[in-house]
Structure formats: structure tokens, C-alpha cells
């Protein structure tokens, strides 16, 4: 499922994000896990 935005993204990178929340309720860390290689993502950038 994608993020609901009023435009169409130029890239498609399936995966998930892992957020860690600190004691103040703020995001302490954000790590993305991609289900595509970096090369596949670069190919999308230069093929459009």
C-alpha cells in the first residue's frame, strides 16, 4: 500500500520502514528496508 498523496510517484520501491519512538514520543530513528536493489532503483531514475 502506498502513501495517499495527490500525485503519482516516479519511483516504486516496495519495502517497509522501522521507526523507534523515544520517551518524549518523538522519532528517534528511521530505517527503510527495500525489497529492490539499489541498482533497480537507479534504473527507475534514469529510465524516465
N, C-alpha and C positions, 0 to 999 in steps of 0.2 A: 504494500500500500504506500502510495506517495504522499507527500505533504500537500495539503489542499491550498494551492495558490492560483491566482487568476491568469497565469501564463503557462506555457509549455516549456519544460526544461529542455535544454540542448543535450544534456548528458543523462544517461541512465546507469546508475551504479547501485545494484541491489546489495543489500547487506543490513547491518544493524549498528546502532550506537549504544555505548555503555556510558552512563552518567553516574558520577558519585556526588552525593549531596553532603555538605558539611553540617556541623551543628547549628549554624546560622541559617540553614535552609538554602544556601547558595550552592551553585555548581562548583565543585572542587576539581573535577577532572571530566574530560570528554574524550572517549576513544571510539573511532569508527572502525568497523570490521567490514571490509569489502568482499563481495563474492565474485569480483572480477580482478584480473591482474592489472597492475599499473599500466602495462603496455596496452591492454584492451581499452582502458580509459583514455590514454593518449591518442589511440586510433580514432576514438569518437571525436576528440577535439579537432583533429586535423582532417577528418573526412567530411566536415560540414562546411 
